[in-house]
Amino acid sequence: MTLAQRINIDKREFMKREYIQSALAFIDKHHRSSRIHLGWEPNGGIDLSFSNWSKFPLYQCDFGQGKAKYFQIPQIIFDGLILILPTLNKDEVEIHMTLNEQHAQLLSVELF
């Protein structure tokens, strides 16, 4: 099972009717006292944004000079962006995370 498939299964298991109802009840109760919105604040915010490109056929695209041998995203300075990208090996994905330095250090301590 691929990472993307596992994430989708976990998401479906978590997003049950009761959870959605409780989230809506929370929003209804607090909508006047705090700002809750859909969106993402990419610079200095407290949000995380995930974008899964793992099923997009980047390595099958031919723009006239043959198929890509490597795909790279440009450097970005957003805070809290996590990209799930395909690789040449269809059983693997690449994870790119943009975090502020303090959060990156904390994550490094947790992982290693």
C-alpha positions in Angstrom: 0.0 0.0 0.0 1.4 3.4 -0.9 1.7 6.3 1.5 -1.0 8.2 -0.3 -3.4 5.3 -0.1 -2.7 4.9 3.7 -3.3 8.7 4.2 -6.6 8.4 2.4 -7.7 5.4 4.4 -6.7 7.1 7.7 -8.5 10.3 6.6 -11.7 8.4 5.9 -11.5 6.5 9.2 -11.0 9.8 11.1 -13.6 12.0 9.3 -16.7 10.3 10.6 -20.1 11.9 10.9 -19.7 12.5 14.7 -16.4 14.3 14.2 -17.7 16.6 11.5 -20.8 17.4 13.6 -18.6 18.2 16.6 -16.5 20.5 14.5 -19.6 22.3 13.1 -21.0 22.6 16.6 -17.7 24.1 17.8 -17.7 26.6 14.9 -21.3 27.5 15.6 -20.6 28.1 19.3 -17.4 30.1 18.8 -17.9 31.8 15.5 -18.4 35.2 17.1 -15.5 34.9 19.6 -12.7 33.8 17.4 -11.6 33.7 13.8 -12.0 30.3 12.2 -11.5 30.1 8.4 -10.6 27.9 5.6 -7.2 28.8 4.2 -3.6 28.9 5.0 -1.3 31.6 6.3 2.0 30.8 4.6 4.2 33.3 6.4 4.6 33.0 10.1 1.3 31.3 10.7 0.4 28.3 12.8 -1.2 26.4 9.9 -0.1 23.3 8.1 -1.0 22.7 4.5 -0.7 19.4 2.7 -0.6 19.0 -1.0 -0.5 15.5 -2.4 0.9 15.3 -6.0 1.9 11.6 -5.7 -0.6 10.3 -8.2 0.1 13.1 -10.8 2.1 11.5 -13.6 5.0 13.9 -13.6 7.5 11.3 -14.8 5.3 10.2 -17.7 4.9 13.7 -19.2 7.0 14.4 -22.3 7.4 18.1 -23.2 9.3 17.4 -26.4 12.7 16.3 -25.1 11.7 13.0 -23.6 10.3 12.1 -20.2 11.6 13.7 -17.0 14.5 12.0 -15.2 14.1 14.2 -12.1 11.5 16.6 -10.9 12.3 19.4 -8.5 10.2 22.1 -7.0 11.7 25.6 -6.7 12.8 26.8 -3.3 10.0 28.4 -1.4 9.9 30.3 1.8 6.4 29.4 3.0 6.0 28.1 6.6 4.1 24.9 7.1 3.8 23.5 3.6 4.1 19.8 3.1 4.2 18.4 -0.4 3.9 14.7 -1.2 5.6 14.2 -4.6 6.0 11.2 -6.9 9.3 9.6 -7.7 10.5 7.4 -10.6 9.9 4.4 -8.3 6.1 4.1 -8.2 6.3 2.5 -4.7 7.9 5.6 -3.2 7.1 9.2 -2.6 9.2 12.3 -1.7 8.1 14.5 1.2 9.1 18.2 1.1 8.4 20.2 4.2 8.9 23.9 4.7 9.0 24.8 8.4 10.4 27.7 10.3 13.8 26.9 11.9 12.5 26.3 15.4 9.9 23.9 14.2 12.4 22.1 12.0 14.7 21.6 14.9 11.9 20.2 17.1 10.9 17.8 14.3 14.5 16.7 13.9 14.8 15.9 17.6 11.6 13.9 17.4 12.7 11.9 14.3 16.3 11.3 15.1 
